[in-house]
Amino acid sequence: MSKVEPHTAALAMLARRPYSVAEMRRALERKFPGSDAAGEVVARLRSQGYLDDKKTAEQLASSLARNRHFGPHRIRRELKARLLDYRFIEPAIARAFEETDERASLERLLDRKLRTLKRPLTRQKLASLCQTLLRRGFSSGDIIKTMRSRPELRPIAEDADLSDLEVEKDLKSSEL
């Protein structure tokens, strides 16, 4: 049985998905405990251009916005979870939403969610839908505007007490 070298293991990991510098270092330290190779391998991969937090942040933010229809708050949380350098997170989010229209993404997500809701729509279902959209990372103000702009939702959205969303928004911004 041959022993895998740290550099070879890191390349295999990068072949599966992009890693941040800190995430790769942590993974290598876990995979090769007691070895000083993690720092050397990370430095080598950075010099070869395989590890780049800025590029990884931009690619991941763009992918999450375009394919998963995540809003900026959720993308920020995902990028922080990937241990990306904080200096690259906000510019990556800004660039992702230059490419992808946030409002259009929210509209598409809302359309998809409305198709799966059983009729009749009630306040409780609308509140649950709003919470789903908040978890996806969209701002409460945008969610409320989008809900009220829909003719089929307007009577329920205007009746419903959506002030809970503002409280949720305050809680969300405090945890970031």
N, C-alpha and C positions, 0 to 999 in steps of 0.2 A: 504494500500500500504506500503510495507516494504522498508526501506531505505537500500541501498547497502553499505556495509562497504568498505573502501578503499583497504584493503588487498584482499577481495573477488573480487573487481573490477579489481585489478591488475592481479590476477590469471586468470581471464576471458580474459583479454587483452593478456596475455602471451600464452594462449591456442590458440589464433588466429595466432600470429606471434611473432618472437623474438623481443625484445626491448633492446636498450642500456640503461645504467643507467640514463643518462641525458634525454633521450627520455621518459622513464617511469616517471621520476620525473616531467617533463614538463606536461605529459598527466594527471598525478594525480592532479597536482596543478590546471590544467584547469577544471578537472572533480569535484574537491572538493575545490572550492575557499574559502579562509579564514581559511582553516584548516591546522594545522601543521602536519597532518598525512602523507603527501607525503614523507618527509624525513625518518620517522620511518618505513614506509612500504618498501621503497627502501632499507634501511639498513637490514630489516628482510629478504627481498627477496634475497639480496646478501649473507647473512649468510646461507640461505637455499640452495644456489646454483642455484637459478632460474634466477638471473641476473648476467651475466658475459660478460663484453665487449670483452675480448679476444676470448672467445668461439663464441660469436655472430659474431664478425668480420670475424673469420675463416670460419664459416658456410656460412655466407652471401657471402663472396668473392668467395668461392668455388662454390656455387650455381650459382652465376651470371656468372662466367667464363664457367662453364660446361653446364648449361641449356640455358642461354640467349646469350651466345657467346659474352660477353662483353670483351673489352680489359682492360689493367691495368689502363688507365687514367679514363675510365668511372666507373670502380669499385671503384677507389679512391674517385671519386665525390659522388657516391652512399653511400659509407661508411661515408663520412663526412656529408652528408645530414641526416644520421641516428644518428648523434651526438655521434658517437663512439669515445672513447678515442684515440687521435692521435697516441699514442705509439703503438697501436695494428694494425693500418691500413697497414703500409708497410709490416710487417711480415705476415699478413694475405694474402696480395696480392702475396707475394713471395711463400707462401705455396700453394695458389690456382693454380699458374702456375707451381708448381712442379707436381701437380696432372693432370693438363690439359695443353696440348701443345698449346701455344699461336698461333704459326704459323698454326697449323692444324685447330684451331678454326677460324682463319681468312680465311683460305681456304674454310671451310664448309660454312661460312657466305657468302663468295663471290660466291660460287656455287649456293646457294639458291637465292641470289639477281640476278645473271645472268639469271636464269631460268625465272624470271618475267619480265626482260627487253624486250621491243619490238625491233625487228631487223629492220633495220641495226643499229649497234652500232655506235654512233657518239662521237665526242669529248665532246659535251655537256652532253650526257648520261654518259660517262665515268667520267667526272668531278663530276656529281651528285652522282654517285656511290662512288667515292672517299670521298666525303663529308659525305655520309651515314656511311662509314666505320670509318671515323674520329670521328663522333658523337658516334659511338659504342665503342670508346676508344682505337683504335689501332694507333700505331705511323705512321707518314707519310712515313718514310723510309720503314717500313714493307709493307705498302700498295703499294708503288711504286714497290718494289721488286716482290711482289706477282702478281701485274698486268703485269709486264714485263715478268714474267716467264710463263704466259699463252700464248700458241701459237695463240689462237683466239683473244687475246687482244693486243698482242705485236705490230702490226702495228699502232694501234690507240694510245697505251700507249707511244710509242716512238715518235710519231708525236705530241701528246698533250703536252701542256705546264703544267707540273705537279709542277712547281715551286711555284704555289699558295699554294700547300700543305705545303711547308716549312714555308710560312708566317703563315698559319693556325696553324702549330705546335708551332711556337713561341708565337702566341697569346694564345694558349691553355695552354702552360707551364707557362705563366705569370699570368693566372687567378688562377692557382692552388697555 
